[in-house]
Amino acid sequence: MAFNYHRELQAWVVPLLLVGFFAYLMSHSLLSVFEVTADAMFLCFAIDMETNDGTAEKPYFVDQELLTFVSQSNKLTEGRNHRNTRPFQDNEDGTELQPMV
């Protein structure tokens, strides 16, 4: 209805929608490639950690910056999990739900 009453809208709306659609398509493609690359990098990191132990016979092939980042994030996660391991009390989270009769 807006196009029937305002003919000047027809001049720029269709190209704008086409540009928006193709911009979305290109950004989605770029982010998909980035996601696959990051997944492959972390899989290679996991396999390197599993097969090598960091000794002279079996050194790590992973970048040292990535290794320190992952070890620091593991320390933060372990500290957060350690703080949250208090025993549950009655009427708090963790209580069993009873079926409705």
VENURZI-V468839 format. One record per residue. N is the residue number from 1. PHI is phi as a letter, one per 30 degrees, with the letter a starting at -180 (* if undefined). Layout:
n=N phi=PHI
n=N phi=PHI
//
This chain:
n=1 phi=*
n=2 phi=d
n=3 phi=d
n=4 phi=d
n=5 phi=d
n=6 phi=b
n=7 phi=d
n=8 phi=d
n=9 phi=d
n=10 phi=d
n=11 phi=d
n=12 phi=b
n=13 phi=d
n=14 phi=d
n=15 phi=d
n=16 phi=d
n=17 phi=d
n=18 phi=d
n=19 phi=d
n=20 phi=d
n=21 phi=d
n=22 phi=d
n=23 phi=d
n=24 phi=d
n=25 phi=d
n=26 phi=d
n=27 phi=d
n=28 phi=d
n=29 phi=d
n=30 phi=d
n=31 phi=d
n=32 phi=d
n=33 phi=d
n=34 phi=d
n=35 phi=d
n=36 phi=d
n=37 phi=d
n=38 phi=d
n=39 phi=d
n=40 phi=d
n=41 phi=d
n=42 phi=d
n=43 phi=d
n=44 phi=d
n=45 phi=d
n=46 phi=d
n=47 phi=d
n=48 phi=d
n=49 phi=d
n=50 phi=d
n=51 phi=c
n=52 phi=c
n=53 phi=c
n=54 phi=i
n=55 phi=d
n=56 phi=d
n=57 phi=d
n=58 phi=b
n=59 phi=d
n=60 phi=d
n=61 phi=c
n=62 phi=d
n=63 phi=d
n=64 phi=d
n=65 phi=d
n=66 phi=d
n=67 phi=d
n=68 phi=d
n=69 phi=d
n=70 phi=d
n=71 phi=d
n=72 phi=d
n=73 phi=d
n=74 phi=d
n=75 phi=d
n=76 phi=d
n=77 phi=d
n=78 phi=d
n=79 phi=d
n=80 phi=d
n=81 phi=d
n=82 phi=d
n=83 phi=d
n=84 phi=c
n=85 phi=c
n=86 phi=d
n=87 phi=d
n=88 phi=d
n=89 phi=c
n=90 phi=d
n=91 phi=i
n=92 phi=b
n=93 phi=e
n=94 phi=j
n=95 phi=d
n=96 phi=d
n=97 phi=d
n=98 phi=c
n=99 phi=d
n=100 phi=d
n=101 phi=c
//
